[in-house]
């Protein structure tokens, strides 16, 4: 499949009526969007003001899966083709069966620290907190 253009990502957000949360400053570098789903999930994405494409396949996978909350890349292209928002209700994930870690902590470990998603899923909240603290307070600063 082709890599999407930035304009197509903007269009997706417009079709699904994402809220533009871009800070009102003089020259923002990205348009920031937020979507609150019926189940309370809050999705965030940002789109550069450039005119190019999203060239990195790994970045694109992260965007459609985690930021846009889609089940497949095909869903993205279908939204653009039909100009109809995706049907999110049947694919809603089951709620966690036990205690869960805060979403900010999971996202920080995955997207900032670079811990694989399956490894983060196996961590207890205490283990995740220790891993995050280790990242933000390197040993030399303790």
N, C-alpha and C positions, 0 to 999 in steps of 0.2 A: 504494500500500500504506500501511497505517497506520504511524505511528511507534510503536516498541515502548515498552512501559512498563518501568520499571526492574525491576519484579518479574519480567517476562518474561526480561530479561537474566540476572538471578539464576538463574531456573529453567533457562535454557539451560546455564549453567555447572554446575548440579547434575546435569542429565541426562547431560552428557558427563564428569562426574566431575573437574571442575577442582579443583585444590588451593587452599584458602583460605589466602592468605599474609598476611592482615591483621596488621599489627603489634599486639602485645598491649598496647596503651596504653588509657588510661581512656575515651576518647571518640573513636574513629576516625571520620572523615568519610565514608569509602568502605570497601566490602569489596573487597579486592584478590584476584585469582585468577591462577593460573598453570597452564598445561597443557603438558606435554612430549609432543610427538608421536613416533611410532615412528621417524621419520627424524632425530630429535634436535632439531628445531625447537622453540623455547620460545616460547609465546604468553603474553602478559600482558594483562589488562584490569582495570579497576576500575569498580565500580558504586556510585553514590551511594546513601545510605540514604533518600533522598527517596521520595515515592510517585508522582511524576509520570511523564511520558514524556520520551523523548529527542526534543526538539523540533527541533533543528538537523539538517536532512537531510544536510549535509556531514559533521557529526560522526558521525551514524549510519552513513554509508557507510564512514567511516574505521574505525569500531568493527567492523562485520561483516567488512570486507575485511582489515584489517591486524591488529586485535587478536584477533578470533575466528578468523582464517585461513580464512574461507569463500570459496567461489567465487561465491556469489550471495546476495542477500537472501532469496530463496526458500528456500535451504537452512536459514536460521535459523528461518523459520516452519514448515518441515517437521519440524525437530527438536522444536519445541514441540507441533505437532499429533500427532506419533506417539510422543513421549517416547523416541525412539531417537536415539543419537548420529549425527552426520553420517558419511558414508563418505568418509574423507579420502584413502585410498590411490590411487584412480585419478587424482586431480587433483593429485598431488604435482608441484611444479615441477621442471624439470630442473636439475641442479646447474650452477653457473656454469662456463662454458667456460674461463675464465682466472682470473687473480688477482682476488680480490674484496676489497671494503672491509669492515672490521668492521661488524657489524650495528648496534652502538651508534652508530657514526659516521653511517651512513646514516639511521637513525631520528632522530638528533639534528638532522641537516640538514633532514630533511623535516618533522618535527613541532615542533621548537623554532625553527629558523631560518626555516622556511617556504619552503625551496627546492623547486621542483616535482620530483616523483619521477622523471620522465624525465630531468631535468637531472642529478640525483644519479647516476642509472644511467650517464650518459655520463662522469662524472668519474673521473679516476684516484684512487688512494688519496692521493697527494700533494696533488692539487688539493682533494680533500675535506678533508684536514687543514688546509690553508691557509684554506679557507672557514670551518671550525669555529673556528680560532684567531682569525680576523678577527671572528667573532661574540662570542667570550668575552673578547677583549682589544680593545676599541674603540681607534681610532687615537689618541685623546686620552690614553690610558693607557700608550702605548708609550714 
